[in-house]
Amino acid sequence: MSFAGKTSLVVGGTAGLGFEIARKLVELQSRVVIMGRQREKGEAAASTLGDDVHFIECDVGDSRSVGDAFDALAERHELHFAVNNAGVTGPHRPIRGTDPRDWDRLIQVNCSGPFYCLRREIELIRRTTGGAIVNVSSCAGRLAIPHQAAYVAGKAALNLLTQVAAIENATDHDGGFAVRVNAIAPGPILGGMNTAERLAANPEGTKRKIDVTAMKRFARPEEVVDSIIYLLGPGAAYVTGAILDVDGGYHAGKF
């Protein structure tokens, strides 16, 4: 399925990786909807991306906000493709020192949020001629990383949620069309959570990430974007339920 003339949704599309995903979809002549929590920031991003980009305010950690956002989307558009990119990190602490409020926030945004979105995305895409969804997970969902229990648990759960959704929607049934559902598991990416200032402020952590990565560098955002476009597009027509490592060998290197 071509992207031209089709509607693509990027949840968490107002900045960083999400913005770059939206930019690429615009280049591919898709109508693009971006969702994010901050209206001013979202409207500015939509304006920068182009006239055929629409912003909808949405807090993915709030099921009511997600419901309202998808109701607004359904009033204006069909939906063919979706990328669930919203996510947060938290304080790095051992389990015994983790504040339950931090645990709840990370699980809510990184796992429950994609669940809320998936429910509505699948419903809308199954009404069209079918399409695809990509969840942005993390290599952390495949590794036991000390002091990051909530982040690791949320991303690991997202991986299995992706595969359950893929199995449930792999074929046309009950009057709806099939939807392919996959995830990518990136390693460290330049920008976003890894700005030059943040990397410089933690030289030991930065060096450790580079050392364990086989390719000895962080990913460029466009390298991750291209992998997402592949999973959405016709080249991945027989791919569903996959968790695609896009990490330069980070997962293979482990710790």
LUMKELUM-165956 format. One record per residue: residue in one letter; x, y, z of N, C-alpha, C in turn. Coordinates in steps of 0.02 Angstrom, whole numbers, plus 50000, padded with zeros to 5 digits. Last residue first. Layout:
REM LUMKELUM-165956
code:n.X:n.Y:n.Z:ca.X:ca.Y:ca.Z:c.X:c.Y:c.Z
A:X:Y:Z:X:Y:Z:X:Y:Z
...
//
This chain:
REM LUMKELUM-165956
code:n.X:n.Y:n.Z:ca.X:ca.Y:ca.Z:c.X:c.Y:c.Z
F:51276:49682:51418:51310:49724:51467:51374:49690:51489
K:51249:49667:51242:51224:49661:51310:51265:49706:51357
G:51273:49656:51108:51330:49667:51152:51313:49659:51225
A:51146:49643:51055:51192:49587:51048:51251:49594:51096
H:51095:49770:51082:51065:49711:51115:51113:49652:51112
Y:51178:49845:50995:51176:49858:51068:51150:49797:51106
G:51185:49843:50858:51216:49788:50895:51217:49797:50970
G:51112:49952:50816:51184:49950:50802:51221:49895:50838
D:50976:49946:50833:51016:49968:50890:51091:49963:50878
V:50841:49894:50808:50873:49947:50768:50922:49982:50816
D:50752:49747:50804:50807:49782:50837:50839:49831:50788
L:50583:49728:50794:50642:49739:50753:50695:49778:50791
I:50476:49613:50826:50508:49665:50866:50577:49675:50833
A:50329:49565:50736:50402:49569:50741:50422:49625:50789
G:50197:49553:50702:50218:49525:50766:50293:49527:50777
T:50225:49532:50527:50182:49555:50582:50204:49519:50646
V:50260:49539:50361:50291:49547:50427:50239:49572:50476
Y:50227:49543:50230:50222:49478:50263:50254:49479:50333
A:50252:49675:50191:50183:49649:50186:50174:49582:50222
A:50358:49762:50191:50349:49719:50250:50279:49687:50251
G:50347:49838:50079:50404:49791:50083:50399:49744:50142
P:50242:49926:50102:50228:49864:50065:50286:49814:50067
G:50265:49998:50271:50255:49996:50199:50248:49928:50168
L:50295:49995:50406:50229:50019:50385:50214:50002:50313
L:50427:49951:50404:50376:49909:50435:50305:49931:50418
Y:50489:50061:50336:50490:49993:50308:50434:49950:50337
I:50468:50161:50429:50435:50166:50364:50434:50098:50330
I:50554:50114:50530:50482:50120:50542:50444:50122:50477
S:50677:50126:50466:50654:50060:50488:50579:50060:50502
D:50685:50264:50449:50682:50221:50389:50658:50151:50407
V:50696:50306:50583:50637:50324:50543:50630:50277:50484
V:50825:50263:50613:50768:50233:50648:50704:50246:50609
E:50897:50347:50531:50906:50275:50525:50849:50237:50558
E:50864:50475:50572:50838:50452:50507:50847:50377:50497
P:50935:50489:50695:50862:50482:50693:50835:50454:50628
R:51076:50383:50712:51049:50446:50686:50974:50438:50680
A:51128:50296:50860:51091:50298:50796:51076:50370:50776
F:51297:50309:50923:51224:50314:50931:51192:50314:50862
R:51429:50188:50903:51400:50255:50897:51326:50251:50912
K:51482:50058:50883:51519:50109:50919:51495:50181:50907
M:51423:49945:50837:51441:49994:50787:51474:50056:50817
A:51396:49875:50956:51443:49847:50908:51468:49899:50858
T:51393:49950:51112:51361:49949:51046:51412:49926:50994
V:51467:49965:51223:51430:49903:51218:51395:49896:51150
D:51523:50093:51204:51567:50035:51209:51529:49970:51198
I:51411:50177:51210:51448:50171:51148:51491:50108:51148
K:51375:50161:51344:51328:50144:51291:51363:50134:51225
R:51491:50208:51408:51470:50139:51417:51422:50117:51362
K:51494:50343:51370:51547:50297:51347:51526:50225:51353
T:51380:50388:51438:51383:50393:51365:51436:50344:51338
G:51417:50367:51572:51360:50332:51544:51360:50332:51468
E:51526:50457:51577:51537:50386:51590:51480:50344:51561
P:51470:50584:51549:51519:50554:51503:51529:50479:51514
N:51348:50669:51567:51357:50601:51593:51407:50563:51549
A:51347:50789:51502:51338:50791:51575:51349:50722:51607
A:51352:50755:51369:51412:50785:51399:51408:50785:51475
L:51222:50711:51353:51277:50664:51344:51340:50690:51377
R:51150:50830:51373:51141:50773:51418:51198:50723:51413
E:51199:50906:51265:51208:50930:51333:51201:50872:51383
A:51158:50836:51153:51230:50845:51165:51243:50865:51237
T:51022:50726:51199:51049:50788:51172:51124:50793:51188
N:50939:50607:51212:51013:50606:51208:51038:50668:51172
M:50805:50614:51202:50831:50601:51268:50907:50603:51271
G:50828:50707:51060:50776:50684:51106:50803:50676:51177
G:50990:50653:50994:50933:50698:51001:50883:50671:51051
L:51031:50488:50941:51051:50558:50950:50989:50603:50951
I:50981:50345:51031:50972:50386:50971:50994:50457:50987
P:51016:50181:51089:51023:50254:51099:51020:50291:51032
G:50910:50065:51001:50958:50080:51054:50962:50156:51062
P:50738:50020:50967:50800:50057:50955:50846:50056:51016
A:50639:49912:50914:50674:49916:50978:50740:49953:50967
I:50477:49924:50842:50549:49930:50836:50578:49937:50906
A:50341:49812:50807:50375:49862:50850:50447:49867:50828
N:50183:49787:50721:50252:49772:50736:50280:49824:50784
V:50042:49729:50644:50065:49765:50704:50136:49741:50721
R:49927:49743:50511:49992:49718:50534:50015:49761:50593
V:49761:49702:50500:49807:49755:50520:49872:49723:50542
A:49628:49657:50389:49687:49640:50429:49728:49703:50443
F:49461:49727:50401:49521:49708:50365:49579:49695:50412
G:49302:49658:50457:49356:49707:50457:49417:49681:50421
G:49206:49560:50469:49189:49619:50430:49242:49672:50428
D:49270:49459:50539:49216:49496:50572:49201:49562:50536
H:49432:49477:50460:49380:49439:50494:49329:49486:50525
D:49588:49460:50384:49522:49491:50379:49472:49447:50417
T:49724:49431:50502:49682:49414:50444:49619:49456:50443
A:49787:49479:50615:49828:49459:50558:49788:49443:50495
N:49745:49519:50740:49723:49558:50681:49760:49539:50617
E:49797:49443:50842:49725:49454:50840:49700:49485:50776
I:49934:49453:50819:49900:49389:50810:49825:49399:50802
A:49957:49589:50850:49972:49562:50783:49934:49497:50770
A:49923:49596:50984:49884:49634:50936:49895:49608:50865
V:50027:49515:51035:49957:49495:51043:49913:49531:50992
Q:50137:49594:51000:50128:49528:50969:50058:49500:50978
T:50117:49709:51078:50124:49714:51005:50109:49647:50972
L:50126:49653:51205:50063:49684:51183:50062:49690:51107
L:50261:49621:51205:50212:49567:51203:50142:49593:51184
N:50315:49753:51205:50334:49704:51153:50282:49648:51148
L:50261:49809:51321:50241:49835:51255:50259:49787:51199
A:50332:49739:51418:50260:49728:51411:50234:49753:51344
A:50456:49797:51396:50448:49725:51387:50374:49708:51378
K:50427:49929:51432:50444:49914:51362:50439:49839:51348
G:50399:49915:51570:50350:49944:51524:50364:49927:51452
A:50519:49860:51619:50457:49822:51623:50404:49849:51575
V:50611:49965:51593:50620:49899:51563:50555:49860:51563
Y:50555:50066:51674:50562:50076:51602:50568:50009:51566
A:50561:50007:51802:50497:50028:51774:50500:50037:51699
A:50701:49978:51821:50650:49926:51822:50585:49947:51788
Q:50831:50027:51815:50781:50052:51767:50721:50004:51764
H:50931:49970:51891:50909:50038:51908:50859:50068:51859
P:50997:49862:51763:50991:49883:51833:50970:49956:51839
I:50907:49787:51639:50953:49843:51651:50945:49867:51723
A:50886:49655:51552:50877:49671:51623:50929:49725:51640
L:50815:49680:51388:50873:49674:51433:50853:49689:51505
R:50715:49713:51304:50744:49646:51295:50800:49632:51345
G:50681:49841:51325:50629:49792:51335:50653:49721:51326
A:50789:49914:51283:50782:49902:51356:50727:49851:51371
C:50771:49938:51153:50813:49880:51168:50810:49864:51243
S:50597:49982:51140:50667:49999:51157:50706:49934:51166
S:50464:50036:51040:50484:50006:51103:50556:50027:51117
V:50342:50103:50954:50413:50117:50967:50429:50092:51037
N:50238:50009:50849:50250:50035:50916:50325:50047:50925
V:50153:50030:50701:50218:50017:50730:50221:50049:50799
I:50027:49961:50597:50043:49999:50658:50114:49980:50679
A:49940:49965:50440:49992:49941:50485:50003:49989:50542
G:49796:49907:50349:49854:49951:50356:49903:49922:50406
G:49635:49905:50266:49689:49876:50305:49748:49923:50307
T:49548:49988:50202:49573:49929:50165:49631:49895:50201
T:49455:50026:50349:49480:50045:50284:49500:49982:50246
R:49423:49970:50471:49368:49995:50430:49390:50013:50359
R:49544:49944:50532:49505:49886:50507:49445:49908:50464
I:49578:50071:50578:49613:50043:50520:49575:49984:50490
L:49492:50087:50690:49487:50131:50632:49520:50102:50570
E:49530:49980:50777:49460:49990:50758:49454:50032:50694
I:49666:50007:50792:49644:49945:50760:49572:49952:50735
E:49657:50130:50861:49690:50126:50796:49667:50064:50758
R:49595:50096:50982:49560:50139:50935:49591:50136:50865
R:49690:50009:51039:49619:49991:51036:49583:50031:50982
L:49810:50084:51036:49801:50025:50993:49727:50007:50985
C:49790:50179:51140:49793:50199:51070:49780:50141:51022
Y:49792:50100:51255:49735:50143:51241:49732:50162:51167
F:49921:50042:51237:49861:50000:51238:49799:50042:51222
P:50006:50155:51248:50000:50120:51184:49939:50073:51180
G:49973:50178:51390:49960:50226:51337:49956:50194:51268
S:50022:50066:51460:49949:50078:51457:49932:50127:51400
C:50164:50087:51429:50127:50025:51414:50052:50037:51409
N:50211:50215:51454:50249:50172:51408:50213:50107:51390
V:50121:50277:51545:50137:50308:51480:50166:50258:51431
Q:50111:50184:51652:50051:50214:51622:50066:50242:51553
I:50242:50155:51685:50200:50102:51659:50139:50131:51624
L:50281:50284:51731:50314:50253:51674:50273:50197:51644
R:50191:50306:51839:50194:50352:51782:50225:50320:51721
D:50219:50200:51928:50153:50206:51898:50154:50251:51836
W:50355:50229:51962:50336:50166:51930:50269:50173:51894
D:50337:50352:52026:50376:50349:51964:50361:50285:51925
R:50261:50309:52134:50232:50357:52088:50270:50360:52023
P:50348:50224:52205:50291:50195:52169:50258:50244:52120
D:50519:50256:52186:50456:50284:52210:50398:50253:52171
T:50645:50142:52217:50600:50171:52166:50536:50194:52198
G:50730:50073:52298:50729:50146:52304:50683:50180:52254
R:50721:49942:52263:50704:49959:52332:50700:50034:52343
I:50767:49946:52130:50696:49933:52144:50678:49956:52215
P:50879:50086:52107:50865:50015:52118:50791:50007:52136
R:50853:50215:51982:50861:50194:52051:50851:50119:52056
H:50844:50345:51883:50879:50281:51883:50893:50262:51956
P:50686:50422:51847:50747:50418:51887:50778:50348:51885
G:50626:50388:51678:50620:50412:51746:50686:50408:51783
T:50554:50423:51516:50600:50388:51560:50592:50418:51630
V:50415:50397:51404:50452:50436:51453:50503:50391:51488
G:50330:50414:51244:50362:50376:51297:50401:50422:51344
A:50251:50395:51087:50255:50430:51151:50286:50386:51204
N:50232:50324:50970:50300:50344:50987:50306:50377:51056
N:50153:50229:50867:50146:50247:50938:50216:50260:50966
V:50091:50260:50711:50153:50248:50748:50143:50273:50819
A:49983:50197:50584:49993:50230:50648:50061:50211:50678
F:49881:50208:50437:49945:50192:50469:49950:50229:50535
H:49748:50240:50406:49781:50184:50372:49845:50161:50407
L:49590:50308:50440:49658:50296:50464:49686:50234:50431
E:49491:50450:50388:49502:50378:50393:49573:50369:50421
H:49449:50601:50477:49493:50561:50435:49476:50486:50441
R:49363:50672:50561:49393:50707:50503:49428:50660:50455
E:49317:50594:50663:49270:50641:50633:49296:50670:50568
A:49428:50527:50709:49379:50489:50669:49328:50535:50634
L:49491:50627:50787:49523:50601:50726:49471:50568:50680
A:49400:50640:50891:49413:50698:50847:49445:50675:50782
D:49412:50512:50946:49347:50534:50922:49356:50592:50873
F:49544:50520:50986:49527:50475:50930:49456:50489:50904
A:49534:50613:51090:49577:50627:51033:49558:50583:50973
D:49449:50548:51181:49428:50611:51150:49469:50626:51087
G:49531:50438:51215:49466:50428:51184:49441:50490:51149
V:49640:50504:51275:49650:50464:51214:49584:50454:51178
S:49574:50559:51386:49605:50603:51337:49617:50567:51271
R:49540:50440:51451:49487:50484:51428:49514:50533:51375
S:49664:50384:51484:49620:50349:51437:49565:50393:51410
D:49815:50456:51491:49747:50468:51515:49698:50438:51465
G:49936:50446:51431:49929:50414:51495:49860:50421:51526
V:49930:50526:51319:49921:50454:51310:49914:50417:51376
D:49846:50664:51292:49889:50638:51344:49881:50562:51345
C:49828:50767:51151:49815:50701:51181:49868:50685:51233
E:49771:50870:51019:49798:50866:51087:49779:50799:51119
I:49816:50854:50854:49764:50841:50903:49796:50833:50971
F:49858:50935:50701:49876:50919:50770:49814:50907:50812
H:49888:50892:50534:49838:50911:50583:49862:50890:50652
V:49951:50939:50378:49966:50906:50442:49919:50936:50495
D:49955:51006:50259:49913:50946:50263:49926:50905:50326
D:50047:51110:50268:49975:51126:50271:49931:51065:50280
G:50188:51063:50375:50153:51078:50313:50078:51086:50321
L:50278:51067:50482:50276:51008:50439:50238:51020:50374
T:50251:51186:50548:50317:51176:50517:50315:51119:50467
S:50122:51161:50595:50133:51216:50548:50200:51208:50512
A:50149:51057:50684:50106:51045:50626:50116:51099:50573
A:50227:51126:50779:50255:51070:50741:50215:51057:50678
A:50132:51217:50828:50193:51242:50795:50225:51187:50752
E:50042:51128:50886:50020:51170:50830:50080:51199:50792
G:50125:51073:50987:50097:51032:50934:50075:51072:50873
K:50152:51183:51069:50207:51147:51038:50182:51106:50978
E:50021:51212:51110:50061:51263:51076:50118:51230:51037
R:49980:51088:51173:49946:51116:51115:49990:51165:51076
Q:50056:50947:51226:50062:51020:51230:50036:51053:51166
R:50043:50811:51202:50011:50839:51261:50008:50915:51259
G:50001:50750:51035:50046:50765:51090:50010:50802:51145
M:49993:50686:50869:49962:50694:50935:50017:50707:50987
I:49969:50722:50697:50015:50712:50754:49977:50725:50818
V:49928:50658:50542:49901:50684:50604:49952:50670:50659
V:49951:50680:50369:49980:50662:50434:49943:50697:50490
R:49939:50606:50212:49908:50653:50258:49928:50633:50329
S:50090:50570:50123:50035:50548:50167:50004:50610:50200
Q:50201:50592:50044:50136:50617:50022:50076:50588:50061
L:50323:50571:50093:50294:50515:50056:50222:50529:50035
E:50342:50684:50169:50382:50677:50107:50352:50622:50062
V:50261:50646:50276:50241:50703:50234:50278:50699:50167
L:50342:50547:50328:50276:50529:50301:50248:50584:50258
K:50449:50624:50374:50460:50575:50321:50393:50555:50289
R:50386:50699:50476:50417:50733:50419:50426:50685:50359
A:50351:50598:50566:50299:50636:50532:50326:50670:50471
I:50480:50561:50607:50436:50511:50575:50382:50547:50535
E:50521:50680:50665:50556:50656:50606:50516:50602:50569
F:50433:50684:50774:50431:50737:50724:50464:50715:50660
G:50479:50571:50844:50411:50573:50818:50403:50626:50763
L:50609:50608:50884:50599:50554:50836:50530:50557:50805
G:50571:50779:50920:50617:50723:50920:50604:50672:50866
A:50394:50818:50923:50465:50834:50932:50506:50771:50925
T:50265:50774:50902:50276:50846:50901:50350:50866:50907
G:50212:50646:50909:50242:50668:50847:50261:50741:50844
G:50141:50558:50989:50206:50582:51011:50246:50608:50952
V:50081:50465:50857:50068:50483:50927:50136:50499:50959
V:50045:50493:50699:50105:50486:50741:50088:50511:50811
L:49950:50423:50569:49950:50453:50635:50017:50441:50669
S:49907:50449:50401:49953:50419:50449:49951:50459:50514
T:49803:50418:50265:49812:50455:50327:49856:50415:50375
K:49849:50429:50090:49826:50392:50149:49840:50433:50212
G:49908:50497:49986:49837:50504:49994:49808:50466:50053
A:50039:50382:49983:50010:50441:49951:49934:50441:49960
F:50089:50263:50026:50071:50312:50077:50032:50371:50048
S:50033:50108:49953:50068:50171:49950:50045:50216:50006
M:50042:49940:50000:50000:50000:50000:50044:50062:50000
//
